[in-house]
Amino acid sequence: MALLPIYETPDPMLRQISTPVENVDDELRTLIRDMFDTMYDAPGIGLAAVQVGVPKRLLVMDLQEPADPDDPESPPVKEPRVFINPEIVGASDRKVPYSEGCLSVPDQYAEVMRPDRVTARWLDENGEHHEEELDGLLAVCLQHEMDHLEGVLFIDHLSKLKRDMVLKKLAKVRRERGAKAA
């Protein structure tokens, strides 16, 4: 198990456009395991490779939904998913608001409008091809993580005013964190 450093805004690494994965091999599978360990430890539900300093078209997700939908306190069911070279090949016209957060913009949340349903294509960790229609949180999370592959953060979808407010809050949190560490 290796925990990788998560890059935070405004690090220029997060603005890099990720390159396609050429080989699905043991080295990539090790990176995938380390990304899951890092994501679970953070904790988060999605992580793109560029967020840990590897600008490759790779992301991992696990929505960790409660075992019992009627009891949100029930232990989460882990359902790890790997997306290598993902692409969205179709999206619904209907856009819905979701409150999004990001491990690279820690402790900040804002409402983002995204298509509520997408059709996506990708390879898994075994190099097998998939194409599936995704909806709800899974569709939103995939779109959010795929934005990272293009150097886009969720705050880029906000108005300048809202983005500036989020960045001010983040700066305040960092100052407070620094004061406590000193």
C-alpha positions in Angstrom: 0.0 0.0 0.0 1.4 3.4 -1.0 -0.3 6.7 -0.3 0.4 9.2 -3.1 0.5 13.0 -2.6 -2.7 14.6 -3.9 -1.9 17.8 -5.8 -4.1 20.8 -4.8 -5.1 23.9 -6.7 -3.3 26.1 -7.9 -0.6 23.5 -8.7 0.1 23.6 -12.5 0.1 19.8 -12.6 -3.7 20.0 -12.4 -3.9 22.0 -15.6 -2.0 19.4 -17.7 -3.9 17.5 -20.3 -3.4 13.8 -19.7 -2.0 11.5 -22.4 -3.6 8.1 -23.3 -2.5 5.0 -21.5 -0.5 2.9 -24.0 -0.1 -0.3 -22.0 -2.3 -2.0 -19.4 0.4 -3.8 -17.4 1.5 -4.6 -13.9 3.1 -1.1 -13.5 -0.3 0.5 -14.3 -2.1 -1.9 -12.0 0.2 -0.9 -9.1 -0.6 2.7 -9.8 -4.3 1.8 -9.8 -4.0 0.1 -6.4 -2.0 3.1 -5.0 -4.7 5.4 -6.3 -7.5 3.5 -4.6 -5.5 3.5 -1.3 -5.0 7.2 -1.6 -8.6 7.9 -2.5 -10.0 5.8 0.3 -7.6 7.4 2.8 -8.4 11.0 1.7 -11.5 10.1 1.8 -13.0 10.6 -1.6 -15.1 8.8 -4.2 -13.0 9.5 -7.3 -9.4 10.3 -8.2 -7.7 11.0 -11.6 -4.1 10.0 -12.1 -3.1 13.6 -12.8 -4.2 14.5 -9.3 -1.4 12.3 -8.0 1.1 13.7 -10.5 0.7 11.1 -13.3 -0.8 12.9 -16.3 -2.3 9.7 -17.9 -5.9 9.1 -18.9 -6.7 7.0 -15.9 -9.2 7.4 -13.1 -10.6 5.3 -10.3 -14.0 5.7 -8.6 -15.9 4.1 -5.8 -19.2 5.7 -4.8 -19.3 3.7 -1.6 -23.1 3.7 -1.3 -24.6 2.7 2.0 -25.5 -1.1 2.2 -29.0 -0.1 3.2 -30.4 2.8 1.2 -32.9 3.5 3.9 -30.2 3.7 6.5 -27.4 6.1 5.5 -25.4 5.1 8.5 -25.1 1.5 7.3 -21.6 0.5 6.3 -20.7 1.4 2.7 -20.5 -1.3 0.0 -17.2 -0.9 -1.9 -17.6 -1.1 -5.6 -14.2 0.0 -7.0 -14.3 0.9 -10.7 -11.3 1.7 -13.0 -11.6 3.8 -16.2 -8.6 3.8 -18.6 -8.7 6.1 -21.6 -12.4 6.9 -20.9 -14.5 8.8 -23.4 -18.0 10.1 -23.3 -19.8 9.1 -26.5 -23.2 10.4 -25.7 -24.9 12.6 -23.1 -28.5 13.5 -22.3 -29.7 17.0 -23.0 -31.1 17.2 -19.5 -28.7 18.9 -17.1 -29.1 18.6 -13.3 -27.3 20.4 -10.4 -25.0 18.4 -8.2 -23.1 19.6 -5.2 -19.5 18.7 -6.1 -16.3 18.7 -4.1 -12.8 17.7 -5.0 -9.7 16.3 -3.3 -7.6 18.9 -5.2 -9.9 21.7 -3.9 -10.2 20.4 -0.3 -13.2 21.0 1.9 -14.9 23.2 -0.8 -18.2 22.4 -2.4 -20.4 24.1 -5.1 -23.3 23.2 -7.3 -22.4 22.3 -10.9 -24.8 21.6 -13.8 -24.0 18.4 -15.7 -25.9 16.0 -18.0 -27.7 13.5 -15.8 -26.9 10.6 -18.1 -23.9 9.7 -20.3 -22.8 6.8 -22.4 -19.1 6.1 -21.9 -16.4 3.9 -23.3 -13.3 2.8 -21.4 -10.8 0.0 -20.7 -10.7 -1.7 -17.3 -7.6 -2.8 -15.4 -7.4 -6.0 -17.4 -7.5 -4.1 -20.7 -11.1 -5.2 -21.4 -13.4 -2.8 -23.4 -16.6 -1.5 -21.8 -19.4 0.7 -23.1 -22.2 1.6 -20.7 -24.9 4.1 -20.1 -24.4 5.7 -16.6 -26.7 7.9 -14.7 -27.0 9.7 -11.3 -24.0 10.2 -9.1 -21.9 7.7 -11.2 -22.4 9.8 -14.4 -21.6 13.0 -12.5 -18.5 11.6 -10.9 -17.2 10.2 -14.2 -17.7 13.6 -15.8 -16.0 15.4 -12.9 -13.0 13.0 -13.0 -12.8 13.1 -16.8 -12.6 16.9 -16.5 -9.3 16.4 -14.6 -7.9 14.6 -17.7 -8.4 17.8 -19.6 -6.9 20.1 -17.0 -10.3 21.3 -15.8 -11.4 21.6 -12.1 -15.1 21.7 -11.0 -14.6 25.3 -10.0 -14.0 26.1 -13.7 -17.7 25.4 -14.2 -18.7 28.2 -11.8 -19.2 31.9 -12.4 -16.2 34.1 -11.7 -17.9 35.4 -8.6 -18.6 31.9 -7.2 -15.1 30.6 -8.2 -13.5 33.5 -6.4 -15.6 32.8 -3.3 -14.5 29.2 -3.2 -10.9 30.1 -3.7 -11.1 32.7 -0.9 -12.6 30.1 1.5 -9.9 27.6 0.5 -7.2 30.2 1.2 -8.7 30.9 4.6 -8.8 27.1 5.4 -5.1 26.8 4.4 -4.2 29.8 6.6 -6.0 28.3 9.6 -4.4 24.9 9.0 -1.0 26.6 8.8 -1.6 28.5 12.0 -2.6 25.3 13.9 0.6 23.5 12.6 2.9 26.3 13.8 
